[in-house]
């Protein structure tokens, strides 16, 4: 089984061996995916915080 | 345990996801065919893995709930009206589980007379609500992660396939899976009686879980537009490290979400159980208490 360090070395060495790929560019799609995922996860985390037990003012009465 | 949920897991999730995505975006090589667009894999694949895991947890909790509360499962008809063999088989399995659980429960009652029996029943109810809460929490989180996975997959499809959506077997089965779990959560919102809600939604969860292996193996059974699963065995070794780190980060996030959503669901169950069945004089005593809007 490969260690983490050897995998890291492979990851660093590989860009020189492989070209930039047949599809050029496309970073907009990449950023869109990461941005949407981050936004969805953050919104869900906020919804959990808002719905936490005892968060409602009615619950304290 | 509280420290783990409040600090250790959330920090681990943020650190691992941040590190995994950084290595994926800045260090890992571009794909030979897809170029830099392939970097979407480090967010799309962990999302899909964890969505599937959450839905599998939902299935296990649903089956365990039905087994632990056999007496309530009788609400599922022993003779389904539908002639579909799949529905008949499911009804048979659910009823079999109910009978086994009922026999076990009856035997336990004979061994535990009086107040001990009540105590045992209260404990059993509590464990049943715990399982139901786990099922509810995992379905909601699975739906959130699965939806994010589908959106990222769709965006990935545009530069590689030329379209955002195709009725490919993997995409179609995934869409059916998301609609099923949406229906599961809608059903839970509409049924007020906690017992019926838990039993009916467990049956839907088992039905929904039939689709899980179809989603997973669809890319092998029907070779079409979607590539086979990306995993450490199928991707280049240079891409394994960011994929693994991101997956563990997403796993930590899944556990954090599950923990918080489970606590919320349990608080709701306890509040429902603490509510009086009806105010005196409001409802005739002949009517069933805790009746559902649907039933």
Interface residues (C-beta under 8 A of the other chain):
Chain A: X2 X4 X7 X8 X10 X11 X12 X13 X14 X15 X17 X18 X19 X20 X21 X22 X23 X24 X25 X26 X27 X29 X30 X32 X33 X34 X36 X37 X40 X41 X44 X45 X48 X51 X52 X53 X54
Chain B: X21 X23 X25 X27 X28 X29 X30 X31 X32 X33 X34 X35 X36 X37 X38 X39 X40 X43 X44 X47 X141 X144 X147 X148 X151 X152 X155 X156 X158 X159 X160 X236 X237 X238 X239 X240 X241 X242 X253 X257 X260 X261 X263 X264 X267
